[in-house]
Structures are given as structure tokens and as C-alpha cells.
């Protein structure tokens, strides 16, 4: 009786494991860049003029260092909340290799400290369909 119960429990656990692994498969057309970084953080500058009473204006400039154009790009700066910097790149307006792009954003109620480092997560898609996600520690440098 104990052997049957043990086999029953093992078969249930194996079924659960197989079902959970089935949901973890990748989409066949999705590629992820892991060995070559596509983007370099050029600068994280703030506060810039005019001074906003709600929070500083910060500019994050990124550079395409890959061999492919970038067709989607965003960066999320984590302070006491997340601030998403959306870059004006698309399939019809790609960021070519070697070129930089900057975005300014007012960090309302950010409460940042220039002496601290913060997490910056960079997400994007290259023209060949490869996607990338990088997380970096950055400091907001005074202009």
C-alpha cells in the first residue's frame, strides 16, 4: 500500500513539473542578446534647467555600440519609484550603430541623492529581432 501511495505522489509531482515547464518555453522567433552588449550608457545628467519644483529634470543618453540598428529602446531608472525614459526609435526611425540618443524626464517626487548609485534597466530590440535587457548602476551627475 505504501509503495502505491509513493508512486501516486511521484506521478502527481512529475505531472505538475511537466506542466510548469511547458509554460516556460520561449517563442521560436525570439532571440536574446547575451554575449554582446548593444547599448552603452553615455551619461545620466541632472538636474538640468529650468529647475522644476516637483523634481529634477534628468537626461539619460545612450549609445548604440552593436553592429545592428536599434528599433525599440527604453531605460527605467529606479529611485524611490520607477521612471521610464522612452526613446524615439522605431523600425521607421532606427538608432544606427555608433549613434547616441538622449531623453529628458522630470523626476516628480524622486528624492534622489547625487552621492548614491541607482539601478538603470535598459530594454530594447535590434533590427534583426534580437532583444536585450541590461541593468547597470549609475550616478546622476550634475550638469
PALO-280864 format. One line per 10 residues: their letters; for each residue x, y, z negated of N, C-alpha, C, O. Coordinates in pm, 1 decimal. Each point is the difference from the previous one (the first is absolute). Last residue first. Example, Ala and Ser with C-alpha at 12.3 -4.5 7.8 and 13.67 -1.06 7.14 Angstrom:
# residues 2
SA> 1285.0 -225.0 -708.0 82.0 119.0 -6.0 -77.0 109.0 -73.0 50.9 110.8 -16.9  -21.9 -682.8 23.9 -89.0 119.0 0.0 90.0 120.0 0.0 103.6 -1.9 -66.5
***
This chain:
# residues 143
XXXXXXXXXX> 2507.7 6873.6 1395.1 37.9 62.5 127.7 79.0 125.0 -25.9 41.4 67.5 94.3  -79.1 -531.8 -404.3 -43.5 138.3 13.8 49.5 57.8 131.9 111.7 -27.7 43.8  -220.0 -499.1 -127.7 109.6 95.7 -4.8 -53.5 140.1 22.6 -82.5 21.7 88.8  -90.4 -524.8 -262.3 -51.8 118.1 68.4 103.7 109.4 -21.9 20.5 46.9 -112.0  76.2 -587.3 125.4 -11.8 117.4 -85.1 -54.5 112.5 84.9 32.4 11.0 118.3  -68.8 -584.0 -78.8 38.2 130.0 53.3 -13.0 106.3 -108.4 -77.6 -14.3 -94.6  79.7 -559.5 218.9 0.4 97.9 -108.8 47.5 131.6 59.9 104.8 3.8 64.6  -361.9 -405.6 220.0 124.4 66.2 -36.1 -20.9 86.9 -123.8 -110.4 48.2 -25.2  -120.3 -465.7 368.7 -16.7 81.7 -119.9 137.1 52.9 -39.5 96.9 -75.4 -8.2  -361.3 -128.1 483.6 118.7 16.6 -82.7 -37.0 82.0 -122.6 -84.5 89.2 7.4
XXXXXXXXXX> -135.0 -373.9 449.4 -32.4 64.3 -127.5 129.3 2.6 -80.4 61.7 -104.1 -22.5  -256.5 -2.8 572.7 100.8 5.7 -105.6 -56.7 71.2 -122.0 -88.7 84.7 10.0  -32.9 -352.1 513.2 -36.3 89.4 -109.4 111.0 -2.0 -103.2 81.1 -92.5 -4.3  -136.5 -14.9 569.0 55.8 -35.7 -130.4 -40.1 104.3 -103.7 0.9 120.2 26.6  -101.7 -92.1 450.7 -98.0 -65.9 -85.9 53.2 -40.7 -136.3 -77.7 -40.5 -86.5  291.7 301.6 453.9 -5.2 -142.0 36.2 -94.9 -79.9 -88.7 -10.9 -121.7 15.0  98.2 589.4 -90.8 -69.9 -14.4 127.4 -11.3 -146.5 43.4 -93.5 -35.7 71.6  125.1 137.1 -596.0 81.6 31.9 116.0 -79.0 -27.2 127.5 -101.6 -69.5 -2.4  -63.5 204.7 -516.0 -6.2 -97.7 108.4 87.2 49.8 114.3 -6.1 116.4 39.5  -42.5 -27.2 -623.3 -8.5 39.0 140.0 -8.3 -117.0 94.7 7.3 -116.7 -38.5
XXXXXXXXXX> 69.3 344.7 -512.9 -71.7 -100.0 80.5 -2.2 45.1 144.6 -14.3 118.9 28.5  269.1 -14.3 -542.4 -10.2 38.4 140.3 -62.7 -115.8 76.5 49.1 -112.7 -6.2  -0.4 313.0 -529.8 -25.2 -117.5 82.9 -27.9 46.9 141.6 -89.3 81.5 23.2  333.4 108.0 -500.6 -53.9 39.1 129.7 -14.3 -127.2 81.8 98.5 -69.3 25.4  -15.8 226.8 -581.0 -11.8 -100.5 105.0 -63.9 61.1 124.8 -100.2 71.1 -7.3  410.4 211.1 -353.4 -134.5 -51.8 19.3 -0.6 -102.1 113.5 87.2 1.7 87.0  264.3 281.3 -473.9 -20.1 -65.5 129.2 -140.5 -58.2 4.5 -56.1 -38.7 -102.4  246.3 485.6 -197.6 -36.9 -141.3 6.9 -7.2 -50.5 143.8 -18.2 77.7 93.7  100.8 382.3 -237.6 113.3 -80.4 -45.8 -27.4 -150.5 9.1 90.6 -80.9 -19.9  -414.2 431.4 126.5 105.3 -4.8 102.0 119.9 -84.9 -43.4 81.3 -38.1 84.1
XXXXXXXXXX> -606.8 -14.9 -217.6 120.6 51.2 -64.1 114.0 -17.7 100.1 28.3 -112.3 41.7  -612.7 148.5 -8.2 127.1 -68.1 22.2 114.1 71.0 -71.9 -10.7 117.2 -36.2  -514.6 -77.4 86.9 77.4 -5.8 -122.8 134.2 -69.6 16.4 37.3 -83.1 -82.9  -469.5 164.8 368.6 104.3 -102.9 10.1 79.7 -14.2 -128.4 28.1 -111.8 -43.3  -440.9 378.9 226.4 11.1 -64.9 -131.7 106.2 -109.8 -2.8 -18.3 -104.0 -63.2  -39.5 242.5 537.8 -91.0 54.7 -100.7 7.7 -85.0 -127.2 -15.2 -122.1 4.3  328.3 199.5 423.1 -16.8 -104.7 -101.1 -81.6 53.4 -116.8 54.7 36.4 -104.0  4.3 73.7 654.2 -13.1 62.6 -131.0 -32.0 -107.9 -102.5 -100.9 -69.6 11.8  379.0 17.3 465.1 -123.0 -32.0 -71.8 2.8 71.5 -134.2 102.6 2.4 -68.0  165.6 -65.4 595.6 -13.9 71.4 -127.1 -133.8 -35.6 -60.8 -100.0 -16.0 70.1
XXXXXXXXXX> 458.7 -231.5 301.4 -137.4 33.3 -37.0 3.8 69.1 -135.6 70.0 -43.1 -91.6  284.6 -109.3 543.4 -29.1 37.9 -137.6 -146.6 30.9 -18.6 -69.8 39.4 93.4  461.4 -317.5 249.8 -130.9 64.7 -11.4 -25.1 28.6 -147.2 34.1 -80.8 -86.4  388.3 -75.7 480.5 -53.7 15.9 -135.7 -134.8 68.9 6.5 -32.6 69.5 96.3  364.9 -396.9 260.4 -73.2 123.4 -29.2 -55.7 -1.9 -141.2 -28.7 -105.8 -56.1  267.0 -263.8 281.7 90.1 111.2 -28.3 -67.9 129.8 -35.2 68.1 96.2 -35.6  -351.2 -445.1 310.2 121.3 -34.8 -72.0 86.7 124.9 -17.8 18.3 77.8 93.6  -535.5 26.2 -20.8 108.6 -70.9 67.8 117.9 -30.4 -92.6 14.2 60.1 -106.5  -554.3 -6.2 28.9 122.6 60.8 -52.5 117.3 -76.2 61.0 24.5 -114.9 -37.0  -536.8 171.3 269.7 93.3 -76.8 -83.0 116.6 84.9 -51.2 31.7 105.4 55.1
XXXXXXXXXX> -520.9 -54.8 164.6 93.4 99.9 -51.9 102.1 -70.2 -90.6 3.0 25.5 -120.4  -349.9 -271.1 332.1 10.2 106.2 100.1 95.7 111.8 -42.4 32.6 87.3 80.5  -113.8 -452.0 -370.6 44.0 -61.2 125.3 15.8 105.8 108.9 88.4 -11.4 84.9  -32.3 214.4 -556.1 -98.7 -95.0 51.5 57.6 -63.0 126.0 111.0 33.1 41.7  -18.3 354.0 -487.4 54.3 -87.5 104.2 -107.6 -100.5 37.1 -82.1 -39.2 -83.0  141.0 427.1 -283.5 -71.1 12.0 127.0 72.9 -78.6 109.1 60.5 57.5 90.5  -81.7 -148.4 -646.0 80.1 59.5 106.9 -75.0 -7.5 132.3 -68.6 -98.1 28.7  -49.2 105.9 -586.3 -34.0 -63.1 128.1 70.3 75.0 112.0 -15.6 121.3 14.1  46.5 -200.2 -576.2 46.2 87.2 106.5 -25.3 -73.5 131.7 60.2 -104.4 25.0  -258.9 57.4 -553.9 26.3 -62.0 129.7 33.2 108.1 102.8 -79.0 91.0 25.2
XXXXXXXXXX> 86.4 -180.2 -588.9 -16.5 104.5 100.7 43.2 -58.7 134.1 114.6 -41.9 16.4  -269.3 -141.3 -551.1 57.5 -21.6 132.5 -32.0 116.3 92.3 -112.5 49.7 3.8  181.8 -8.0 -550.0 -96.7 -61.2 90.5 67.3 -11.0 136.2 111.0 50.0 18.4  142.6 103.5 -356.6 -101.8 -46.1 -94.3 -121.8 -54.5 74.1 -90.5 -57.6 -60.4  457.7 32.2 365.0 29.1 83.8 -116.0 -95.1 -47.4 -109.7 -2.4 -119.0 -31.3  172.2 -62.8 541.4 -65.3 -34.7 -127.3 48.6 92.3 -110.5 115.3 -8.6 -42.4  -165.3 7.3 610.1 84.0 43.3 -111.1 -77.1 -23.6 -128.8 -111.2 49.9 -17.0  96.2 -239.5 550.6 -76.0 23.4 -122.7 97.4 29.1 -112.8 85.0 -82.5 -33.1  -115.9 94.3 612.2 84.5 -16.6 -118.0 -84.3 35.1 -121.6 -71.9 99.8 0.1  23.5 -250.6 570.7 -46.8 71.1 -119.0 97.3 -27.6 -113.4 74.4 -98.0 2.0
XXXXXXXXXX> -170.3 0.4 573.7 93.4 27.7 -108.5 -69.3 75.2 -112.7 -70.2 98.6 22.6  54.8 -346.9 518.6 -81.2 25.9 -119.7 97.1 17.2 -115.4 95.5 -76.4 -13.3  78.3 4.4 442.5 -134.1 43.5 43.8 -97.3 19.6 -115.8 -112.2 45.9 20.9  680.2 -58.2 131.5 -95.0 -24.8 -108.9 -135.0 55.9 42.7 -9.0 114.3 44.8  453.0 -312.7 257.2 -79.2 115.3 -40.7 -97.2 -43.0 -109.4 -39.9 -116.2 -6.7  505.8 -152.9 64.5 -135.7 12.2 55.1 -64.4 130.9 -44.5 31.3 51.4 -107.4  395.0 -216.5 -44.9 16.1 3.3 145.0 -134.3 14.5 71.8 -4.3 7.3 122.8  114.2 197.9 -626.7 -14.1 -129.6 67.3 23.8 16.1 149.8 19.1 111.2 49.3  -41.6 232.2 -404.3 134.4 -52.9 24.4 -4.5 -137.3 66.3 101.8 -68.7 8.0  -414.2 539.3 -123.4 -7.9 -131.6 63.2 142.3 -45.7 31.9 65.5 57.2 87.2
XXXXXXXXXX> -222.9 292.2 -489.8 66.1 -14.2 129.8 -12.1 -143.2 49.7 18.3 -94.9 -76.2  -271.8 483.6 -293.2 44.3 -136.1 29.7 59.6 -3.6 140.0 -38.9 77.4 87.3  -122.7 289.0 -512.1 44.9 -16.4 137.4 59.0 -139.3 16.1 85.4 -41.8 -78.1  -429.9 340.6 -270.8 78.3 -122.4 15.5 31.0 -15.0 148.7 -90.1 -6.3 83.7  -76.4 420.3 -451.1 16.6 -46.8 136.8 89.4 -123.0 1.5 109.8 0.8 -55.6  -456.2 297.5 -308.1 118.2 -83.0 20.5 2.9 -44.7 145.9 -103.7 -33.1 57.6  -136.5 411.0 -420.9 -4.2 -50.5 137.0 132.2 -73.0 22.0 107.5 57.6 -17.2  -363.0 12.8 -477.5 102.3 39.5 96.6 -27.3 -56.5 139.8 -65.9 -102.7 16.2  -336.9 228.4 -361.4 110.6 -94.4 5.6 96.5 38.0 109.7 -34.8 76.4 90.1  -342.7 192.2 -236.3 -48.9 -134.4 -30.5 108.8 -105.0 -3.5 -16.8 -105.2 -61.7
XXXXXXXXXX> 92.1 572.2 185.3 -26.1 -14.2 -144.3 -49.9 -139.5 -39.2 15.3 -40.3 -115.3  321.3 171.9 524.6 -140.7 -32.9 -16.9 -26.2 -19.3 -149.3 65.7 -83.4 -62.2  319.3 357.1 378.6 -24.2 -81.2 -119.3 -150.5 -17.1 -16.7 -74.7 97.9 0.2  279.7 -22.7 494.4 -30.4 74.4 -121.9 -28.1 -95.1 -116.3 -47.0 -111.9 20.9  422.1 -28.9 157.4 -82.4 120.1 -7.5 -121.7 -15.3 91.0 13.1 -70.6 100.0  238.4 -354.7 -344.0 23.1 97.3 106.8 -99.6 114.5 -13.4 -100.6 -11.4 -69.9  346.9 -358.8 -295.4 -123.1 53.4 60.1 34.7 100.9 108.8 99.2 72.2 -10.3  121.7 -466.4 75.3 -109.5 70.7 -63.2 51.1 84.4 -114.1 116.5 -16.0 -36.5  18.9 -413.1 427.6 24.7 136.1 -45.1 -123.1 62.0 -63.2 -112.1 -21.0 46.4  375.7 -436.1 152.4 -123.3 19.0 -76.5 19.5 134.0 -69.7 68.9 8.4 -101.7
XXXXXXXXXX> 184.4 -279.6 554.8 -9.7 91.2 -114.5 -137.5 -6.5 -63.8 -99.6 -33.6 64.1  277.7 -292.7 256.4 91.7 110.8 23.0 -1.8 93.6 -119.6 105.3 38.4 -50.8  -213.4 -577.4 125.1 -51.0 119.1 -67.6 105.5 109.4 17.1 111.3 -11.4 -51.3  -203.8 -406.4 395.9 93.2 53.8 -99.2 -66.1 122.8 -63.2 -59.8 81.7 70.1  -107.8 -553.5 230.2 -14.4 139.7 -41.3 103.9 33.9 -106.3 32.1 -81.1 -86.9  -71.1 -356.3 285.5 -45.1 83.0 111.0 2.9 148.3 -33.9 9.6 84.1 89.4  272.8 -558.3 -246.2 -85.5 108.9 -43.8 -31.6 90.0 117.5 86.1 28.4 83.2  30.6 -564.0 -90.5 42.7 130.4 49.2 -96.2 107.0 -48.9 -120.7 -8.4 22.8  52.9 -447.7 -146.1 145.1 8.8 1.2 50.2 138.1 42.4 108.7 40.2 -41.5  -582.3 -152.4 19.0 59.5 -18.6 -131.5 150.0 21.9 1.6 55.0 51.7 -97.2
XXXXXXXXXX> -561.1 16.6 381.0 141.9 30.0 1.2 54.0 -19.0 -140.9 -50.4 60.5 -94.6  -382.0 -306.2 327.9 43.1 91.1 -104.2 150.0 18.4 8.2 75.3 -97.3 4.0  -539.7 -59.1 313.6 141.9 -16.2 -26.7 36.0 99.2 -108.8 -56.9 109.1 -5.7  -414.2 -350.5 233.8 60.1 95.1 -91.6 145.6 -35.3 -22.2 33.1 -113.2 -35.4  -364.7 -139.9 297.0 58.5 111.1 73.6 69.1 101.7 -89.8 55.6 97.5 50.5  -288.8 -497.3 -225.0 107.5 -38.4 91.5 68.3 116.5 70.5 119.3 -9.2 29.0  -328.4 31.3 -523.6 -57.0 12.2 133.0 111.6 -27.2 99.2 108.0 57.2 -14.2  -67.5 -281.6 -464.1 16.7 127.7 66.9 -71.6 -3.2 133.8 -17.7 -106.1 59.8  -104.0 -176.7 -532.3 68.5 -5.2 128.7 4.8 138.6 63.1 -88.2 82.6 -23.3  -121.5 -235.4 -402.3 125.0 74.5 -1.5 70.4 1.8 133.9 110.0 54.3 10.3
XXXXXXXXXX> -522.1 -296.0 -141.3 -25.6 143.3 6.1 125.5 83.7 6.2 -8.3 121.6 17.3  29.4 -596.6 -67.7 -63.9 28.6 128.3 -28.0 147.4 17.2 4.8 49.8 112.5  153.9 -228.4 -524.1 105.3 18.6 99.3 -57.1 32.4 136.8 64.0 70.7 78.0  -360.7 -176.7 -427.4 62.4 130.0 -25.4 112.4 26.8 98.4 20.0 114.8 39.6  -241.3 -532.1 -20.6 -92.4 106.9 37.5 64.6 136.2 -21.0 -17.6 89.6 82.6  259.1 -470.3 -220.3 -10.0 5.0 145.9 -92.7 111.2 47.0 28.1 66.0 100.0  5.5 -146.6 -566.0 125.6 50.3 53.3 -5.5 13.5 151.4 42.7 102.0 54.2  -406.2 -304.3 -271.1 4.5 143.7 -31.2 126.4 62.3 57.9 -5.1 108.8 57.3  -35.3 -573.1 -23.3 -98.0 66.4 87.1 1.7 150.6 -22.0 -3.9 77.3 95.8  266.5 -345.2 -380.4 57.6 1.6 134.3 -93.7 70.9 96.7 46.5 74.9 85.9
XXXXXXXXXX> -201.9 -146.1 -522.4 106.2 101.7 1.0 64.9 10.4 137.9 31.2 110.0 45.4  -350.5 -448.5 -107.5 -65.1 131.9 -8.2 105.2 110.5 6.8 -17.0 98.0 72.6  170.6 -539.7 -92.9 -60.5 26.7 131.2 -70.2 135.4 0.6 3.3 70.4 100.9  183.1 -221.7 -507.8 106.1 30.0 96.5 -59.4 32.9 136.6 47.0 91.9 67.0  -342.6 -237.9 -401.6 51.4 134.4 -32.2 107.6 40.4 99.9 1.3 114.0 46.4  -167.2 -551.6 -10.6 -105.7 94.7 32.6 48.0 143.4 -22.9 -21.6 87.0 84.4  297.7 -441.2 -219.2 -1.1 12.5 145.6 -104.2 101.8 46.7 23.0 74.8 95.0  -10.7 -174.1 -554.8 122.6 68.3 40.2 6.1 20.9 150.6 36.1 108.1 46.7  -388.3 -365.0 -221.2 -17.3 140.4 -38.4 121.6 80.9 43.3 -14.6 110.5 52.3  35.5 -574.3 5.9 -97.0 57.9 93.0 -20.1 148.4 -29.4 -8.1 80.8 92.5
XXX> 281.3 -324.8 -384.5 65.2 14.2 129.7 -94.2 64.0 101.8 41.6 84.1 79.6  -208.5 -193.4 -510.7 87.9 116.5 -4.8 70.4 22.1 132.6 21.1 114.9 38.9  -289.7 -500.8 -87.4 -81.8 119.5 0.0 86.3 126.1 0.0 -30.1 95.1 72.1
***
